[in-house]
Amino acid sequence: MLDSLIVLSFNKLEVTRRCLSALVRASRFEGPSELIVVDNGSTDGSGEWLEQTLPRLGRAAGIEVRVIRNPGNVGCSTARNQGLALATGESVVFVDNDVSPCTSDWLGKLR
């Protein structure tokens, strides 16, 4: 089963980095998974980190990473819909950028 995780980002680089690093390193996936991150025009270096570092972390964990960078803040609903339009998973999970998984099997329990 392919899972699609969609995370929104707007500034708060350290919070976003902690969340996404934990998602790709500490999660157990039962099959192929994709992580779609929509950045709403961050100006604090978040966008650069998402494009340069996150894909490497994803590859190391076997997770496809796609990043959408909006030139400005288009709002949560529009950004979520942008991520959803790219999602190919049978299961779609929206994850806020200020959370981290507490257990490696959090996704299986949620599903």
TAKAGI-V563953 format. One record per residue. N is the residue number from 1. RES is the residue in one letter. D_FIRST is the distance of its C-alpha to the first C-alpha in Angstrom with 2 decimals. Layout:
# TAKAGI-V563953
n/res/d_first
N/RES/D_FIRST
N/RES/D_FIRST
This chain:
# TAKAGI-V563953
n/res/d_first
1/M/0.00
2/L/3.79
3/D/6.38
4/S/9.88
5/L/12.83
6/I/16.16
7/V/19.43
8/L/22.94
9/S/25.85
10/F/29.57
11/N/31.89
12/K/31.70
13/L/30.62
14/E/30.86
15/V/28.74
16/T/26.03
17/R/26.21
18/R/25.95
19/C/22.89
20/L/20.90
21/S/22.12
22/A/21.03
23/L/17.52
24/V/16.98
25/R/19.19
26/A/18.79
27/S/15.15
28/R/12.94
29/F/9.31
30/E/7.11
31/G/5.63
32/P/6.83
33/S/8.17
34/E/11.13
35/L/14.23
36/I/16.56
37/V/20.04
38/V/22.76
39/D/26.23
40/N/28.97
41/G/31.88
42/S/32.24
43/T/35.60
44/D/35.29
45/G/33.45
46/S/29.94
47/G/29.13
48/E/30.41
49/W/28.47
50/L/25.21
51/E/25.96
52/Q/27.55
53/T/26.09
54/L/22.61
55/P/21.16
56/R/22.71
57/L/21.17
58/G/17.70
59/R/18.34
60/A/19.64
61/A/16.49
62/G/14.17
63/I/13.12
64/E/14.09
65/V/16.78
66/R/18.45
67/V/21.63
68/I/23.61
69/R/27.21
70/N/29.31
71/P/33.07
72/G/33.67
73/N/32.23
74/V/30.82
75/G/29.89
76/C/26.76
77/S/25.92
78/T/26.34
79/A/24.42
80/R/21.42
81/N/21.59
82/Q/21.83
83/G/18.59
84/L/16.88
85/A/18.37
86/L/16.59
87/A/13.09
88/T/10.58
89/G/7.46
90/E/6.52
91/S/7.76
92/V/10.99
93/V/13.18
94/F/16.77
95/V/18.35
96/D/22.13
97/N/23.60
98/D/25.86
99/V/23.41
100/S/22.06
101/P/19.71
102/C/21.93
103/T/19.65
104/S/16.98
105/D/14.61
106/W/15.29
107/L/11.79
108/G/10.88
109/K/14.26
110/L/13.86
111/R/10.76
